[in-house]
């Protein structure tokens, strides 16, 4: 553990910490007695200072040379990739993601910065002829201003990266609040950003609670756009406040993503895709598959093989090389998983395996991946997002029934199908109401350079990532000029 008390980053400086009483301890979920880092929490006043700094820096940054923006973003991406092992270790330690997955996440963060380094040079605009003689029209993008970024705990570096990089790329200034459960990766990222050549005030990071820091950001009249990833409940509050202030908002929230397995599927592919999507990253992804909908002909062999493979997964310390599934993020999430398992049993579903707290000497928050069968579509475990490795299996007769079941959810983030039939694959891609559709691939684990997002109760506002990020992080200007 580092003995240094870490602090927020405001107006180009890590804030000097003067005997603050409000201290945040970041613990290791594999070994909760281990403190990864200590932080001095920010309050409302410091948040106001950060917003004021971002506002003051905003005009100059919006008009900055795109080569400067490209160089800064590239430097950040390069350092993240150079320090990938060290950053992955830290991520694994604070979140409980196994090292291999943490490495993948760090790479994704570094590459997002490199992607937007290039994107900064692609200022796009359109020229039109007016319907009036001798008038020319230009349509182009401009920075929005100060962007408030609120990120969740399940991707401690990749989600901050894919929000911060496009915000800066398109000339916005940033006030960033990471989740309190995972401040260490965010702090490491801020430290890298602090040395990248940005003018003071362009990037600010506040470590502190949602009710103080997050709330101040969302309600500030000087914050021009808010991008949020997190729970549906908080997302709704963010949206309501943003609507009342008439500022743009981008929300990525929950999912209850279906994976359809048809009779003609390759069995090993189906089992691997289900396992990967449902249980890896401890099921703590909004893209996780938590409902597997299986047609009758393959049902028995699929369940048998899935159970075998699930039972063989190694649950344990995220830092150990042999571990497949690390701990859940904290004791609260562990309780939530266990209470959903109880709810499933109470409602009459059959628990095939797992669903238990796995005791360990260090007291890690270990939970064995659970498979429920005999599930009906009214059960809470089938309808609500659990955010843990809990899988419901629904048996259906044919593709049409499977499709209808897949669609029967208030969410619409990701959906998958395992089939060797081109006809069903094409039909599923076309008709699914999810924002992302996977064929013979897990519902979770997406690329960094293409649009990311969902429909219905999962998302609101323009897509994240890739060139699509421009829609949220810029506003459109139309100019008319007489020749
Ligand atoms: C992925 O599946 O690769 O919070 C990304 C989440 C999503 C990111 C998932 N916003 O789980």
Boltz pocket constraint, residues with backbone or C-beta under 6 A from the ligand:
constraints:
  - pocket:
      binder: B
      contacts: [[A, 152], [A, 154], [A, 155], [A, 159], [A, 229], [A, 252], [A, 253], [A, 284], [A, 285], [A, 286], [A, 287], [A, 288], [A, 443], [A, 444], [A, 445], [A, 446]]
      max_distance: 6.0
